[in-house]
Amino acid sequence: MKAVIQRSGQASVTVNESTTGAIDHGLVVLLGVTHDDTEEDADYLVNKLVHLRIFDDENGKMNRSLKDISGKVLSISQFTLYADTRKGRRPSYLDAAKPEQANELYQYFNQQIEQQQIQVETGEFGEMMHVRLTNSGPVTIILDSHER
């Protein structure tokens, strides 16, 4: 399971010109699921995500976590994180999990974040979405549960 996380001052996602999720301060998470991912992979990423010290403290040092700042998460499912671009010019998405498995783990991932007392806003799984964000810093980090 892969997650691209971006520290955000504000972010939103729209589907069919309707806002489905918005946050004012926290993290935008783009989440990709592959075939052999399990709930254990999601648990690992959630633990990393909520405790990663990437928010500024009173001295301007990245020393505070999402939990420390009472931040929110805008979670977006993104199968394209598993694009294989090694051959040709059109990416292959064979490494992305099938939609049923991916959606199940995406929903589990979001529920586990909420269990940490963090508000989660989302897009709509499998839909064309428009994501807007102000990347604060900018800070962008890639987490991969297979690289632990």
ZIQUI-V680192 format. One record per pair of residues at least 24 apart in sequence whose C-alpha atoms are under 7 Angstrom apart, sorted by sequence separation. I is the first residue (numbers start at 0). GAP is how many residues later the second one is. D is the distance in whole Angstrom. If there is no record, write none. Layout:
i->I gap->GAP d->D
i->I gap->GAP d->D
//
This chain:
i->4 gap->24 d->5
i->3 gap->25 d->6
i->4 gap->25 d->6
i->2 gap->26 d->6
i->3 gap->26 d->5
i->2 gap->27 d->5
i->3 gap->27 d->7
i->2 gap->28 d->5
i->1 gap->29 d->6
i->2 gap->29 d->6
i->76 gap->29 d->7
i->1 gap->30 d->5
i->0 gap->31 d->6
i->1 gap->31 d->7
i->0 gap->32 d->5
i->0 gap->33 d->6
i->0 gap->36 d->6
i->0 gap->40 d->6
i->25 gap->40 d->7
i->28 gap->44 d->7
i->25 gap->45 d->4
i->26 gap->45 d->6
i->27 gap->45 d->6
i->28 gap->45 d->6
i->29 gap->45 d->6
i->30 gap->45 d->6
i->31 gap->45 d->6
i->74 gap->45 d->7
i->24 gap->46 d->6
i->25 gap->46 d->5
i->26 gap->46 d->5
i->27 gap->46 d->5
i->28 gap->46 d->5
i->29 gap->46 d->5
i->30 gap->46 d->5
i->31 gap->46 d->5
i->32 gap->46 d->7
i->71 gap->46 d->6
i->72 gap->46 d->6
i->73 gap->46 d->6
i->74 gap->46 d->6
i->75 gap->46 d->6
i->24 gap->47 d->6
i->25 gap->47 d->6
i->26 gap->47 d->6
i->27 gap->47 d->6
i->28 gap->47 d->6
i->29 gap->47 d->6
i->30 gap->47 d->5
i->31 gap->47 d->5
i->70 gap->47 d->7
i->71 gap->47 d->5
i->72 gap->47 d->5
i->73 gap->47 d->5
i->74 gap->47 d->5
i->75 gap->47 d->6
i->29 gap->48 d->6
i->71 gap->48 d->6
i->72 gap->48 d->6
i->73 gap->48 d->6
i->74 gap->48 d->7
i->76 gap->48 d->6
i->22 gap->49 d->6
i->31 gap->49 d->5
i->22 gap->50 d->7
i->31 gap->50 d->7
i->22 gap->51 d->6
i->21 gap->52 d->7
i->20 gap->53 d->7
i->34 gap->60 d->7
i->33 gap->61 d->6
i->34 gap->61 d->6
i->33 gap->62 d->5
i->34 gap->62 d->5
i->32 gap->63 d->6
i->33 gap->63 d->4
i->45 gap->63 d->7
i->32 gap->64 d->6
i->38 gap->66 d->7
i->45 gap->66 d->7
i->41 gap->67 d->5
i->45 gap->67 d->6
i->32 gap->69 d->6
i->21 gap->99 d->6
i->20 gap->100 d->5
i->44 gap->100 d->6
i->20 gap->101 d->5
i->43 gap->101 d->7
i->19 gap->102 d->7
i->20 gap->102 d->6
i->19 gap->103 d->6
i->40 gap->104 d->5
i->12 gap->110 d->6
i->14 gap->113 d->6
i->14 gap->114 d->5
i->13 gap->115 d->6
i->14 gap->115 d->7
i->12 gap->116 d->6
i->13 gap->116 d->5
i->12 gap->117 d->5
i->13 gap->117 d->7
i->12 gap->118 d->4
i->11 gap->119 d->6
i->12 gap->119 d->6
i->11 gap->120 d->5
i->10 gap->121 d->5
i->11 gap->121 d->6
i->10 gap->122 d->4
i->9 gap->123 d->6
i->10 gap->123 d->6
i->9 gap->124 d->6
i->7 gap->125 d->6
i->8 gap->125 d->6
i->7 gap->126 d->5
i->8 gap->126 d->7
i->7 gap->127 d->5
i->8 gap->127 d->6
i->6 gap->128 d->6
i->7 gap->128 d->5
i->5 gap->129 d->6
i->6 gap->129 d->5
i->6 gap->132 d->5
i->5 gap->133 d->6
i->6 gap->133 d->7
i->5 gap->134 d->4
i->4 gap->135 d->6
i->5 gap->135 d->7
i->3 gap->136 d->7
i->4 gap->136 d->5
i->3 gap->137 d->6
i->4 gap->137 d->6
i->3 gap->138 d->5
i->2 gap->139 d->6
i->3 gap->139 d->6
i->2 gap->140 d->5
i->1 gap->141 d->6
i->2 gap->141 d->6
i->1 gap->142 d->4
i->0 gap->143 d->6
i->1 gap->143 d->6
i->0 gap->144 d->5
i->0 gap->145 d->7
//
